[in-house]
Amino acid sequence: MEDGGKAAGRKPCCVTNRRTIICLIFLCSFVILYGFNMSETSNTWTGLNNKRTTTNMTTSTPPSSEYKSPGPYLVEYPHKYNFIINQPTKCEELKPFLVLVVPVAPQNIEDRKIIRDTWGAREVLSNKNVTLFFLLGLGEINENELLEESKHHKDIIQSDFVDCYKNLTIKTMVMLEWLDTYCHQASYAMKIDSDMFLNVPKLIEMLEHAPKTNYLSGLVEWAASVHRHTTSKWFVPFEIFSRTTFPPYALGLGYVLSLNLPKKLLEASQEVKALYIEDVYLGMCMHHLGLSPTDPLIQGAFHVFPLYYNRCQYSKIIATTLDTHTNRRQLWADFTKPGPYC
């Protein structure tokens, strides 16, 4: 009876042990699965260098290094861009009345050569110093060759933004930064495209009678319509700019400004979102400041479409776009030959 009693007493013990084992297995499984889940959720895909990086699960703030595109119609400005080739003392040394700045792609070596040999060659006109600079971003060129070109001519300024059409606003604002930092002692600056003819003596003639401050002039668009067709090269959606017309602006092919303006325009850029259409954006910054560009003092001074070459006619204008087939050296040789223009 005792044996039978012992056997009967062991049955509850076995049931208890089984229950304990089952509970332990369940608990271990829960801990393993929970730990695995924690490991997975704490590794989030950042898209940076195709790696997983551990982030703090208590915050939803993205990593500070994560790139955020401004979209196709705005550009990354304001932003800290650096000058990797510079001429920081040239304006201080030469004390120019007029600074000519030519935005050009790094690989357009031939354009720079032609400009240096033609309208960019004159350093003193009407007892006023004129200084030429080329402004470049990053592009397809051997940097050592570019450094050699810079050492030889001392007219290259290069910044570390990608040089492309969509970044022309960045290029313009970097130009203003450079003028404000290194060339504010000059009276005027002219931004002019590399495919233009420029009559520098006529430009100086006009500037001798121009306002000394808050002055921006060129071929002014007074009420340009905003392009709403998605196929347009200059398409701007309503949510980016809601008005039907842009504020007045000088066409980017060539405009001249007094050198008290760069600092003001840079300050305005802190408040005005940077549109990819560079000349329009400059007009938007001027409008923000309560300022406006003005028509040139010389009527018909700027031409956006190529003007058929006539020596007499070219002597009366300041700037015109040239046809791509124009022999610019030959044109310049004829324009500057001795004798009356008309």
Secondary structure, DSSP 8 states (H G I E B T S, - for coil): -HHHHHHHHHHHHHHHHHHHHHHHHHHHHHHHHHHHHHHHHTEEE--STT-EEE--TT-----TT------SSB---S----EEE--TTHHHHH--SEEEEEE--TT-HHHHHHHHHTTT---EETTEEEEEEEEEEE-SS-HHHHHHHHHHHS-EEEEEEE-SGGGHHHHHHHHHHHHHHH-TTSSEEEEE-TTEEE-HHHHHHHHTTS-SSS-EEEEEESS-B-B--TTSTTB--TTT--SSB---EEEEEEEEEETTHHHHHHHHHTTS--BSSHHHHHHHHHHHTT---B--SSTT-EESS-----HHHHTT-SEEE--TT--HHHHHHHHTSSS---
